Amino acid sequence: MSWSKRRASVVPKTGTVLAGVAALLVSPLIVATGVETAGAATAASTVSYHSAATLAGPVTVGHIIEPLSAHPLDLAANGYVEQEFFASGTATAFKADSMPSDGRWTTTPTTKAAYKTRIIVRRPANPARFNGTVIVEWMNVSAGESAPDWDFLNPMLMRDGYAYVAVSAQALGVNGGKALLGSPGSSAPNTGLVGEEPARYGSLHHPGDQYALDMYAQIGQAMRAPHQKALGGLKPTHILAVGESQSAFYLTTFADAIQPLTNTYDGIFIHSRGGSGASLAGTSIASSSGPDNLRIRTDLQVPVFMSQTQTDLIQLGYAPAQQPNTAKIRTWEIAGTAHADAYTVGAAASLLGCTTPVNSGPQHNVVQAAFTAFDKWVDNGTPPPSPPPFKLSSSHPATLALDAHGNVIGGVRTPAVDVPISTLSGAPAAGANAICGLFGSTVAFTPAQLASLYGTQSNYIAQYTKSLNKAIAGGYILSADKASLLAQAHQVQFPG
């Protein structure tokens, strides 16, 4: 991808330790404290579906609270600047008149409420490096506010010159409350931005997650405003929606219920969703989340890309919602991956109580290739590759078919599963707690197994390189990652 700006061509579960977690990933256990003050919500008698949030800033008072990350990056060293802005407006809530499994939901606006939240903008310091695409991530609040797709998609994002906006879309991140999985390393309640740094965030107000979808749409619209300051004068060609895990549930609902009304985003990247969508009511009531085989509607005018792991299919219940690829829908099911993994959790795995090695599959490498293909699709209409889904040995209950090494059959293939040195699973390890259960497992092959499979390290490297070249040629791994992946392969120790 070049640094030059591009021309627009697209118009704008039951029976596992995670069963309860999968259902509740849709929304926090507690709809955050401080929601909807008296008189804040009124009947939505007139609704403008093209409203844009008002942006104020950059904010300089007090100290910025950064999203949780296992991979804090030196923005300046990568030629990036970061600024924070406040976004405000009046958002609309909706109720569902129908929620069919094909995603063609019909909704009615209900109430309106004022809001004020924050966004974090990261952009190239040199405008000439901007590639024309702005990514708007719905930040995740399952374990304290985080921006998992910023982590998953870097270093590609900064290498290729994207502008990035992280949105505090949910009430828990702003007002505080009890996070679904708890903050890593802490048992204290989440105080939210307002409670943690009142000097900076004391004026913020989130009226409740029933308004979050429209807030997110309005913030996306604000990125298009010709004179807004948040992008530092950059003029975007495309605005893309991104969200992972709990946020992916919300983006599923957004795609089916809100995008058809607002046409805010030029593409939607849904990363690790389950079988249903998030509640329009802003609660964890399962009946408000739609059917458990909810698909993306096929009449959207913009591309929708779904990136899924083995955990998502089985433990989070996505299997019944699988759908064929179309001219506007692509799904990549990535073999050897878990919902979260060693890359995303870093050294915090032991702090979270994980007692066995978590999944070390190459999800982040494939997701970066997936997003690159997605952005190209939005930009010039070239569709991404269409890999086969995982093979199932049973549909009821959904069960993955495994090869002789215990690795899944089908999906996006990489050397991690085609030239394996371990069994990479998305299922929870025996005895895993709720959060560690999302990280799957890695069971390394013994020296004897390695010797039996490959004989020598040089033979292993030769097979690995052939498989890696095939994945790169297929578009499933970026050529920029080849050297680092080969370096990892050379670290594998063989007996003798």
PyMOL commands that set and color helices and strands:
alter all, ss='L'
color gray80, all
select helices_A, chain A and resi 19-24+76-78+127-129+148-153+156-160+171-175+192-196+198-201+209-222+246-262+286-289+310-314+319-321+342-349+363-380+415-418+434-437+447-454+457-473+479-490
alter helices_A, ss='H'
color red, helices_A
select strands_A, chain A and resi 41-43+54-56+80-98+106-124+133-138+163-167+238-244+267-271+304-308+329-333+392-395+398-400+422-425+441-444
alter strands_A, ss='S'
color yellow, strands_A
deselect
rebuild
show_as cartoon
